[in-house]
Amino acid sequence: MPVTRRTFLSTTASTLALGLGPARGFAQPAAPVAPPPVTNFTEIRRGVGFFTGSGGTIGYLVNGAGAVAIDSQFANTAAIAVAGLKQRAPQGIEMLLNTHHHGDHTGGNQVFRGAVKRIVGHVNCLEWHRRTAAAAKSESQTSFADTTFTDQWKTSFGDETIQARYYGAGHTSGDAVYHFEKADVVHMGDLLFNRAHPNIDRPAGASVANWITVLEKVARAHGNDTIFIAGHGKDNAVRCGKAEVTHFRGYLSACMDTAKKAVAAGQTKDSLLATTTLPGFDDTIALNARLTAGFVLGVCFDELREKK
């Protein structure tokens, strides 16, 4: 049958009514659906454990009094963490503790806000969190700490005691270390990257030189049986011992030493930015395209030049 204008329009109308797409009769390919995030709860001891999903590691405590969480990742995985903690602790989630202000550690605060009685963080963490939210014009969608501390903070929860300490600038100028004293588990946040090149937020007061000192202080403050939770790790290996803390301290020291030699030799920053591996730390990976050995060396270079 010849195709007239009338039959063409009739065919087109039928095609659109059936949802088959435009007049040419070919369906448009569906947009790919992102797979759900892979999440996991891992208990360490005495009800203390960690949750991995998308972003920085969430630490948690579950006991007869309910639950406590450390950091909140992003909103999507925060919802999974909240649901899982409520299932494990019918008494509810008492509080959320923030290690620092970065979005992959606080992006789920808003989700936790509806479930917790308070959010705790260092005063500098709160300051940087407010500044970054203001810059992004996202204050109305952000939940901030309502309980802050300067040097130390301590609370009892059920049969556990939680101690927070501030050791000074490191990854930012507002990083807190949280110790579950009886379980002897320490959540380091992003003060500890396990076999991964770290992010270093100089605009938020980071100091690689002092970060090395912070790691030395943390190692001295805890025993060989202490378990440390890293903010990020190679292959999601975030459960660490003291050896991993001292290893990361050695990595940062090697970066600073390499940068010092470059400055003394009159090298340019660009020569360091091209570095892909650090001798003695070849197993250290880049978590993304930006966080490379060259990035860390470049930050060290800037820090040393600034001091001069």
N, C-alpha and C positions, 0 to 999 in steps of 0.2 A: 504494500500500500504506500503510495507516495506521501511524503511528509509535507503537509500544508501548514500554514501558520496556525490554523485552529488546532490540528492534531498535536503540533509542537507545544502549544500553550497548555493543552490538556494533559500531555505527558509530563510537562514540567510541574504543574500543580499537583499531580498525583505523586510524583517523586518527592516533592517537598512535604506533602502531607504524611508520607510514610517515613519521613526523617532520613531519607537516603542521601541528602546533601544537595548540592547545587544542580542546575539543569543538566549538566553533562552526565549525571547518573552515577557518579563514582562517590562512594562514602569517603569522608575525610578520615585520616588515621587518628585514632584516639591518642591523646597525650599520655606519655608513660606515667604510671603511678609509682611514686617513690616507695621503696620497701619500708616497712616499719623499722624503727631503730632497734638494734640488738641490745638488750639490757640484761643485767644480771646482778643479783644480790649474793654477796659472798661473806659469810660470817667468819670472824677471826677467833675471838674468844670472849667469854663472859657477856655475850649479847652485843658486842661491838663488831662491826663489819663495814663493808663498803659496797657501793652501788655504782656500776659502770653503765654508761649509755652514750650520750653525746655531750662532750664537754668535759670539764674537770670532774675528778672523782668526788662523789658524795660519800661522806662517812656517816655512820649511824650507830645509835645505841638503842637497844630494845631491852627493857626489863619490866619488873612488876609495876613501875610507875608510869609506863608508857614508852614513848620514843623521843629521841633527839636526833636531829639531822645536822650535818655540816656541809654547807654549800648546796646549790640548787640546780646546777647545770642550766639547760634551756627549758622553756615552758613545756614542750612536748614530753621530754623525758622526766621533768619534774612531776608531771601528773602521774606517770607510771610509778615513780619513787614514792609519792604521797600515798597512792592506793596500796602499794606493797607494804609500806610501813604501818598503815592503818589496819591492814589484815594481820600483821604480826603483833600489833599493839592495840588491842581494842580500846584501851584507855585513851588513846589519841596521841598526837604528836605535840609535845610540850613547847619546844622551841627550835629555831633554826639558827645556826651559827655560821657566819660568813668569814672565810679566811682572807678574802680581799675583794675588790670591787669589779673585776673583769666579768664581762657578760656571760662567759661560759661557766661561771661559778655563781652568778647572781641572777641570770636571766629567768630562772624559775622562781624567784622570790615571791612574785605576785601569786603564783599557784600555791606556794606554801602559806602565804599570808592568811588565807581563809581557813587553814588547818592548825596554825600555831598561835601561842599566846604572846610570843615576843620573838624578835630577830636581834641577834647580838653581833657586834663587830667592833673592830678597833676604830678609834675616832678618825684616823686618817682614811680608813676604808670608807667610812660614811661620807667624808668630805669628797673623796674622789668619785664615789658613786653618784653623789648629787651633782657634781660638776659634769660628769660624762652624760648623765641623763638630761641635764639642762642643755648641753651642747647638741644633743640629739632630739631635743624637744619631746622627750618621752617620760617626763616626770609623772604624768597621770597614769601611765602604764607600768610604773616601777614601784616596788616596795623596798623601803630602806630600813636599816637597823634602827630600832627604837631604844636599845640598850647598848651603851658604848663603854669602852675602857681605854686606859692609856698604857700602863705597863703590865698589869696583871688583872685577871678576873677569875673568880672561882665560884662554883656552885655544886651542891649535892643533888643527885637525881636518883631516887630509889637507893640501891646499894652501891652506887657508883659516884665518884667525885670527878668533876671535869675542871681542869685548870687551863686557862688561856694565858699565853705569854707573848709579849712583843719584844723582839730583839733588835729592832731598828730596821733601816731600809735594806731591801734586798731586791726581790722581783719587782716590788713597788715600794712605796714608803708606808704602806698600811697592811702588811702581811702579818697575820696572827697564826700562832702554833697552838693547837688544842691537844691536851693530853687527857685521855681516860686513865686515871691513875691506877685503879685496881686491876683493870684489864691490861694496863701498861701498853696502850696503843696510842700513837701520836699521829694526828692528821697534820701534815705539813703544807697542804695546799700547794701552790706553785712555787714554794721555796724548795721543793724537791721534784726534779724531773729525772726519771730513771731511764738512763741510756737514750735520752732524746735531747736535742738541742733546745734550750729554753727560750721562752719569750722574755724579753727584758724591757720594761716600760719606763724608760728614762724620763719622759714627760710627766710621769706620775711619781717621780722621786726615786727610781731604782738606783742602786749602787752595786756594781759587781764586786768592788773591793770589800764593801761591808757585808755583802751576801756571803762571801767566803768566811768572814768572821762569824756571821750568824750560824752557819753550818757547823763551825767548830764549837760554838757554844751549845748548840743542840746536841751534838755528839757527846760532849762532856756531861751534859745534864741527865743523860739516860744510859741505862745499862745495856749489856749485850743481848738480853732477852727482849728488849723493847722492839715492838713491831711498828714500823713507820708506813703511813699511807701517803703515796706520792700523788700530786695533782694530775700528772700525766706520766705515761711510761711506754716504752717500746713494747709492741704486741700486748698492750693493756696490762703489762706487768707493773702494778702499782703497789703491791704488797712488798715491802722492803725491810731489810735489816740495817744495822748500823753500818755495815760494809758499803751499802748503796749510798748512804749519806756521805761517807768519807770519799767514795768514788766520785760523787758529783762535786764535792768540794775540790777534789784533785782536778777534775775537768775544768772548773771555773778558774782555778789557779793557773792551769796550763794555757787557757785562753788569755788571761792577763799577761802572763810571761811572754807569750808570742806577740801580743800587741805592744808590749814594752820594747821588745827588740826591734819591732818595725818602726816605732817612733824614734828610737835611738839611731837607727840606720837611715832615717830620713825617707822611709817608704811612704807611699800614699795610702789613703784608706781604700782606694779602689783595688789595690794589690791584695788587700786582705779580704775584701768582699768576694773575690773570686775563689776563695778557699772552699774546698768541698769536704775535706776530712782533716782531723787533728791527730797527729802522731800519738799513739798510745791510747786513743779513744776512737778507734775505727769502727767499733760496734754501735756508736751513737748515731741515731737516725734523725732525719728531718720529718717532723710531724705534718708539715705542709710546705708549700713551695717557698714561703718566706723564712721559716725558721731553719736556717742552715748554719753550718759552721762559720761561713763568711759573715752572716748577720751578727752572730755573737761576737766575733772578732772586731767587726766594725763598731759595735757598741762599746767594747773595751777600748778601742782606739779613741773614740770620741771622749770617753770618760777621762782617759789619761791626758789627752790634749787639753781638756778643760781645766784640769788641775794645774797644768803648766802655765 
